[in-house]
Amino acid sequence: MSLVKRILVLGGGFAGIECVRKLESYFSHDDSVHITLVSEDNFLLFTPMLPQVASGTIETRHIVIPIRTLLKKTKFYEAEVRNIDPYGKTVTLSGTSEKRGISLHYDYLVLALGSQTNFFGMDNLERLSYSMKSLNDAVVLRNRVIDMLEQADNETDPILKKSLLTFVIVGGGFAGIETAGELMDFLHDARKFYPNIEKSDIRVVVLEALPSILPGFNEKLAKFALEKLQQRGIEVKVGTKLSSFSGEEVVIEDAQPPKASAYVPSTINAIQTMTLVWTAGVTPVDIVKKSVFKTNRGGIVVNEFLQAVDFPEVFAIGDCCYLVDPLSNRPIPPTAQNAESEAKVAAKNLYSSIKNSKKTKFVYSPRGQMAIIGKRSAIASIFGIHLHGFTAWWIWRTIYLLKIPKINKRIRILLDWTADVFFDRDIARLKVMRPKTPEYKELDEVDDVW
Ligand SMILES: Cc1cc2nc3c(=O)[nH]c(=O)nc-3n(C[C@H](O)[C@H](O)[C@H](O)COP(=O)(O)OP(=O)(O)OC[C@H]3O[C@@H](n4cnc5c(N)ncnc54)[C@H](O)[C@@H]3O)c2cc1C
């Protein structure tokens, strides 16, 4: 029997990277433990700053940190995970046109594959809307907004112009509210370059099905955020859900019709818009949902030690796991903070498994949360202290800047923020172009031709 223990971590997000870094520290002098990390991108994406990339406050590359610069002894594969076989303890990675895929064997597996945008099965919406989950989403949305400004400036039909300048965001959580705030700032700052666009032509609407925005925040803070957004001209429609989007028109209706003894039909309205941003929730990635592990709401069901219930050598952490907090009886929410806390416990328990020592239970103890709601204003709850306005905004920037794991990226972001105070917004729309992929032919296909 081999004395070497192979730990395989899948996913290079907050959970995967934190887990690997902890494992490296536990096994820094132990050559009998081999750690391998697989992720489809070779960078860690710092999602809390994604809306600021969409608005151009931060340069695209500054919120991504190359994974290899964060690792000491871990072997890294940039590849897509195609199959996970916990019976054979094997994971298959996709190949490229240059090289075939490979299989990796493990003794211990950590699943940290994260989540994807949840379109709730509405294929049409997935095709027609914009989202805010990946770096690509932020770049594509920025291009779209600039394109709308360019078209609207020369549009003579007032109805079409209005619809080009109307942006609807679905979802009043972190991602939706921060995107709405950043978008409004960008539109107003960029307007000076578009002489035919008036302030009143621009419309940003947020739709939230729940009765309030930013669920999970203290009620007073959520109310402050709502008022602040409204003061800045953002229309927030709570208790309102999207019923369809054609690409040119959003149909909305009441999410919770008032309780009445008789049937009360919900009010239906329509908003003319060419741009719908869907941020109404996430769901674990497909490869996890379709796996053989026991899942609930798409996430891998784990015990208090974060082990998959059917396979004790498999750990699941971050957005792709499902764990209920025994105190509130509710699933632990998908946040970067929770992903990192789970990663620390999983790494500790991997160490315990290898060294045959006592495992640690994961205890959910959120330190707080923060959200930016636009120019120099935010809300924050930290260790039970509730703050809003400029102080909260300053704390948001300081804490998140310090959370960036590389000093060179921190400095670049700080410079971006400083430049934003003194200079105009950059309205250059960078077209994303793909190089033409070479056509590959199998040998016998060529034989057929001749
Ligand atoms: C706009 C936005 C703002 C947010 N703001 C906050 C905030 O302020 N505070 C907070 O706590 N949380 C915030 N979040 C939530 C936070 O980003 C997530 O909870 C966190 O990223 C989860 O970490 P994770 O490691 O589980 O997943 P991820 O960070 O999504 O990482 C998963 C990794 O797995 C990789 N992967 C997925 N599938 C495959 C595959 N098949 N093969 C190979 N690799 C794969 C992905 O490329 C990715 O690197 C925000 C999210 C968004 C979208």
The ligand as a Tripos MOL2 file, in Angstrom:
@<TRIPOS>MOLECULE
LIG
   53    58     1     0     0
SMALL
NO_CHARGES

@<TRIPOS>ATOM
      1 C1        -21.4210   40.1160   -8.1370 C.3       1 LIG1
      2 C2        -21.2050   39.3180   -6.8800 C.ar      1 LIG1
      3 C3        -20.9140   39.9730   -5.6900 C.ar      1 LIG1
      4 C4        -20.6990   39.2300   -4.5190 C.ar      1 LIG1
      5 N1        -20.3880   39.9040   -3.3790 N.ar      1 LIG1
      6 C5        -20.1400   39.2020   -2.2580 C.ar      1 LIG1
      7 C6        -19.7590   39.8870   -1.0560 C.ar      1 LIG1
      8 O1        -19.6830   41.1090   -1.0320 O.2       1 LIG1
      9 N2        -19.4920   39.1290    0.0460 N.ar      1 LIG1
     10 C7        -19.5690   37.7570    0.0450 C.ar      1 LIG1
     11 O2        -19.2920   37.1130    1.0770 O.2       1 LIG1
     12 N3        -19.9360   37.0890   -1.0780 N.ar      1 LIG1
     13 C8        -20.2110   37.7680   -2.2220 C.ar      1 LIG1
     14 N4        -20.5670   37.0970   -3.3650 N.ar      1 LIG1
     15 C9        -20.7300   35.6130   -3.3140 C.3       1 LIG1
     16 C10       -19.3720   34.9110   -3.4900 C.3       1 LIG1
     17 O3        -18.7670   35.3160   -4.6820 O.3       1 LIG1
     18 C11       -19.5530   33.3940   -3.5370 C.3       1 LIG1
     19 O4        -20.3030   32.9710   -2.4420 O.3       1 LIG1
     20 C12       -18.1900   32.7140   -3.5310 C.3       1 LIG1
     21 O5        -17.5200   33.0180   -4.7290 O.3       1 LIG1
     22 C13       -18.3070   31.2070   -3.3690 C.3       1 LIG1
     23 O6        -17.0210   30.6530   -3.3810 O.3       1 LIG1
     24 P1        -16.7790   29.2080   -4.0060 P.3       1 LIG1
     25 O7        -15.3190   28.9300   -3.8950 O.co2     1 LIG1
     26 O8        -17.7290   28.2390   -3.4130 O.co2     1 LIG1
     27 O9        -17.2120   29.3360   -5.5300 O.3       1 LIG1
     28 P2        -16.5280   30.1920   -6.6700 P.3       1 LIG1
     29 O10       -15.8590   31.3740   -6.1320 O.co2     1 LIG1
     30 O11       -17.5970   30.3680   -7.7010 O.co2     1 LIG1
     31 O12       -15.4070   29.2190   -7.2340 O.3       1 LIG1
     32 C14       -15.6970   28.0420   -7.9360 C.3       1 LIG1
     33 C15       -14.5140   27.7320   -8.8240 C.3       1 LIG1
     34 O13       -14.7300   26.4720   -9.4710 O.3       1 LIG1
     35 C16       -14.4080   26.5870  -10.8350 C.3       1 LIG1
     36 N5        -15.2000   25.6100  -11.5740 N.ar      1 LIG1
     37 C17       -16.5460   25.5190  -11.6560 C.ar      1 LIG1
     38 N6        -16.9040   24.4670  -12.4410 N.ar      1 LIG1
     39 C18       -15.7470   23.8850  -12.8490 C.ar      1 LIG1
     40 C19       -15.4390   22.7510  -13.6530 C.ar      1 LIG1
     41 N7        -16.3890   21.9920  -14.1950 N.pl3     1 LIG1
     42 N8        -14.1480   22.4510  -13.8530 N.ar      1 LIG1
     43 C20       -13.1550   23.2020  -13.2990 C.ar      1 LIG1
     44 N9        -13.3810   24.2710  -12.5150 N.ar      1 LIG1
     45 C21       -14.6610   24.6080  -12.2960 C.ar      1 LIG1
     46 C22       -14.7670   28.0170  -11.1930 C.3       1 LIG1
     47 O14       -14.0900   28.4430  -12.3440 O.3       1 LIG1
     48 C23       -14.3150   28.7540   -9.9300 C.3       1 LIG1
     49 O15       -12.9550   29.0820  -10.0040 O.3       1 LIG1
     50 C24       -20.7930   37.8100   -4.5450 C.ar      1 LIG1
     51 C25       -21.0730   37.1560   -5.7520 C.ar      1 LIG1
     52 C26       -21.2830   37.8920   -6.9060 C.ar      1 LIG1
     53 C27       -21.5690   37.1560   -8.1870 C.3       1 LIG1
@<TRIPOS>BOND
     1     1     2 1
     2     2     3 ar
     3     2    52 ar
     4     3     4 ar
     5     4     5 ar
     6     4    50 ar
     7     5     6 ar
     8     6     7 ar
     9     6    13 1
    10     7     8 2
    11     7     9 ar
    12     9    10 ar
    13    10    11 2
    14    10    12 ar
    15    12    13 ar
    16    13    14 ar
    17    14    15 1
    18    14    50 ar
    19    15    16 1
    20    16    17 1
    21    16    18 1
    22    18    19 1
    23    18    20 1
    24    20    21 1
    25    20    22 1
    26    22    23 1
    27    23    24 1
    28    24    25 2
    29    24    26 1
    30    24    27 1
    31    27    28 1
    32    28    29 2
    33    28    30 1
    34    28    31 1
    35    31    32 1
    36    32    33 1
    37    33    34 1
    38    33    48 1
    39    34    35 1
    40    35    36 1
    41    35    46 1
    42    36    37 ar
    43    36    45 ar
    44    37    38 ar
    45    38    39 ar
    46    39    40 ar
    47    39    45 ar
    48    40    41 1
    49    40    42 ar
    50    42    43 ar
    51    43    44 ar
    52    44    45 ar
    53    46    47 1
    54    46    48 1
    55    48    49 1
    56    50    51 ar
    57    51    52 ar
    58    52    53 1
@<TRIPOS>SUBSTRUCTURE
     1 LIG1         1 GROUP 0 **** ****
